[in-house]
Amino acid sequence: MAIEVDGKSIETTPSGFLTNIEDWSEPLAEVIAKEEGVALTDRHWDVVNYLRDEFINNAGNQPNTRNMVKAMTKLWGDKSVNAKTLYDLFPGDPSKQGGRIGGLPESRRKGGY
């Protein structure tokens, strides 16, 4: 499967994840998000950028929802952030859907909180 962005064809896996993380760009993220039914806001970008930073700069770490809640609570200075907050942003699972929009490989983690 491929996604067309700015005249380039970007290859993805059958489940919609990029085959090459280097192909990611913000315009591509917008296209993926639109296909997923997600309108990206600043909070969406905070989550996507956090996931990318963790993966790229922390040995391929793909945080689970609990760690994402902690990070977003700190970043947003909002103690009311919880799993529902993140699922409201990314209904298809914050770590998986956020990672797909962020151009990361599919997580092999078994889910859970």
C-alpha positions as CSV (number, residue, x, y, z in Angstrom):
1,M,0.0,0.0,0.0
2,A,1.2,3.5,-0.7
3,I,0.3,7.1,0.2
4,E,0.7,9.9,-2.2
5,V,2.1,13.2,-0.7
6,D,3.6,16.1,-2.6
7,G,4.1,14.0,-5.7
8,K,5.9,11.2,-3.8
9,S,4.6,7.7,-3.3
10,I,5.3,6.6,0.3
11,E,5.2,2.9,1.0
12,T,3.3,1.5,4.0
13,T,2.7,-1.9,5.5
14,P,-0.8,-3.6,5.1
15,S,-1.8,-2.1,8.5
16,G,-0.8,1.5,7.4
17,F,2.5,2.0,9.1
18,L,5.4,3.5,7.1
19,T,8.0,1.0,5.9
20,N,10.7,3.6,6.2
21,I,10.7,6.1,9.1
22,E,12.8,8.5,7.1
23,D,9.8,9.0,4.7
24,W,7.8,10.8,7.5
25,S,6.9,14.5,7.2
26,E,4.3,16.7,8.8
27,P,2.3,16.9,5.5
28,L,2.3,13.1,5.4
29,A,1.1,13.0,9.0
30,E,-1.8,15.3,8.0
31,V,-2.7,12.9,5.2
32,I,-2.5,9.8,7.5
33,A,-4.5,11.6,10.2
34,K,-7.2,12.6,7.7
35,E,-7.5,9.0,6.5
36,E,-7.9,7.9,10.2
37,G,-10.6,10.6,10.8
38,V,-8.4,12.6,13.1
39,A,-8.1,16.4,12.8
40,L,-4.7,17.3,14.3
41,T,-4.6,19.9,17.0
42,D,-1.7,21.1,19.1
43,R,-2.4,18.4,21.6
44,H,-2.3,15.8,18.9
45,W,1.1,17.1,17.7
46,D,2.4,17.0,21.3
47,V,1.6,13.3,21.5
48,V,2.9,12.6,18.0
49,N,6.2,14.5,18.7
50,Y,6.5,12.8,22.1
51,L,6.2,9.3,20.5
52,R,8.7,10.2,17.7
53,D,11.1,11.6,20.3
54,E,10.9,8.5,22.5
55,F,11.4,6.2,19.5
56,I,14.2,8.1,17.8
57,N,16.1,9.3,20.8
58,N,15.4,6.5,23.3
59,A,16.5,3.3,21.6
60,G,13.2,2.5,19.9
61,N,11.0,3.0,22.9
62,Q,7.3,2.9,22.2
63,P,5.6,4.1,25.4
64,N,2.3,2.6,26.6
65,T,-0.7,4.6,27.5
66,R,0.3,4.9,31.2
67,N,3.6,6.5,30.3
68,M,2.0,8.7,27.7
69,V,-0.5,10.0,30.3
70,K,2.4,10.8,32.7
71,A,4.3,12.6,29.9
72,M,1.3,14.6,28.7
73,T,0.3,15.5,32.3
74,K,3.7,17.0,32.8
75,L,3.9,18.7,29.3
76,W,0.4,20.2,29.5
77,G,0.5,21.0,33.3
78,D,-2.9,19.4,33.6
79,K,-3.4,16.9,36.4
80,S,-6.8,15.8,34.9
81,V,-5.1,14.0,31.9
82,N,-5.9,10.4,31.9
83,A,-6.2,7.5,29.4
84,K,-9.6,8.8,28.3
85,T,-8.0,12.1,27.4
86,L,-5.6,10.4,25.0
87,Y,-8.3,8.1,23.6
88,D,-10.4,11.1,22.9
89,L,-7.5,12.4,20.8
90,F,-6.7,9.0,19.2
91,P,-9.7,6.7,19.3
92,G,-7.8,4.0,17.5
93,D,-5.4,3.6,20.5
94,P,-3.1,6.5,21.4
95,S,0.2,4.6,21.1
96,K,-0.8,2.7,17.9
97,Q,-2.7,5.4,16.1
98,G,-0.4,8.2,17.3
99,G,2.6,6.1,16.2
100,R,1.1,5.4,12.8
101,I,0.5,9.2,12.3
102,G,4.0,9.8,13.6
103,G,5.5,7.5,11.0
104,L,6.8,4.9,13.5
105,P,6.9,1.2,13.0
106,E,4.1,-0.9,14.3
107,S,4.4,-1.7,18.0
108,R,5.0,-5.3,18.9
109,R,3.9,-4.7,22.5
110,K,0.9,-6.8,23.7
111,G,-1.2,-3.8,24.8
112,G,-2.5,-3.3,28.3
113,Y,-2.4,-0.2,30.4
